Amino acid sequence: MATKYDSSVNVLGSIPDYSSMIDFICEYSGCAFEGQGSFSFRTHKTFSRFLAAIKTAILQFANETHRQLFLEALSSREFSFQEKLMVLYWQIVYANSLFHRISEEVLMKAIYQGRTTLSAIDVLALLHHIKETEPGEFTWSEATLKICASKYLTILKKLNLADGSIKKQILYPPITSSLFAYFIKMAMTVYPDQKTLDNPMMAFSFYDKASLISKLKRVEYVPLWNMSQVGEEVVIEVKSEERRKKNSIV
């Protein structure tokens, strides 16, 4: 029987240098030439294991527009390394079911509750719940479940979303205007039929509903999307590149 979850989280948590991984992804996908970071990644002794995890847990796309959006952001000179780490976070959320589940039910839940720390026990509790309530998922041993919980927190640390050794301090990422614009375009691209705040990616915006609506309405984003609100219903229509150019000329 097919399962929803795999062990990619364990492998991604073992990748030592996310800067080199980003360089490699750009080179591997054809949007950058091989550099020193990409070379050091390629020559790592467990490269084949890393590559398999990258293919299954990162390089999964809803469509070609999604693929181009992600790779352009990751190779952009305008995005800082911190911004690229957030692009990577949202991409893993989309591409890997287990990372998505843990992030939504542990990390984002803690953030929206105003908590400041996370521990492996928090993640492990969810993994135990999945194993007990979803037949066929997690035939892993208790030791493997503990490794998965630990590796998830390691990924957060490498993405600059957590810090600390055993109990992790949650780090709130600075969402710049360009990064927020990327997030909205990405969300609307991967789930094109869900243009409201019920879009599955919106749970990972790092904003509560009121703050998210306020952010969407800011004048700087008028050229990028139209937003309409009737009561609690908010609809977002991202403008095409052609339409944005036409409006700028007018």
JOFENLIN-V479914 format. One line per field, one symbol per residue. ss: DSSP state (H for helix, E for strand, L for the rest). psi: psi as a letter, one per 40 degrees, with the letter a starting at -180 (. if undefined). burial: 1 if it has 16 or more other ideal C-beta (glycine too) atoms within 10 Angstrom, else 0. A space follows every 10 residues. Layout:
ss->???
psi->???
burial->???
//
This chain:
ss->LLLLLLLHHH HHLLLLLHHH HHHHHHHHLL LLLLLHHHHH HHLLLLHHHH HHHHHHHLLL LLLHHHHHHH HHHHHLLLLL HHHHHHHHHH HHHHHLHHHH HHHHHHHHHH HHLLLLEELH HHHHHHHHHH HHHLLLLLLL LHHHHHHHHH HHHHHHHHLL LEELLLLEEE LLLLLLHHHH HHHHHHHHHH LLLLLELLLH HHHHLLLLHH HHHHHHLLHH HLLLEEEEEE LLEEEEEELL HHHHHHHHHL
psi->hiidiaeddd ddeehdhddd ddddddddee eiihaddddd ddeidfdddd ddddddedfh ididdddddd ddddehedhi dddddddddd dddddhdddd ddddecdddd deeeieiiid dddddddddd ddeghdigei iddddddddd ddddddddef eiiicchhhh hhihgidddd dddddddddd gdegeaeehd ddefeeiidd ddddddeide ededihhihh behhhhhhii ddddddddd.
burial->0000101111 1110100101 1111111100 0100001100 1101000001 1011011110 1000010011 1011110010 0011111111 1111110111 1110111100 1000000111 0111011001 1000001101 0000111111 1111111111 1100000101 0000100011 1111111111 1000101010 1111111000 0100010000 1001101000 0001010110 0000000000
//
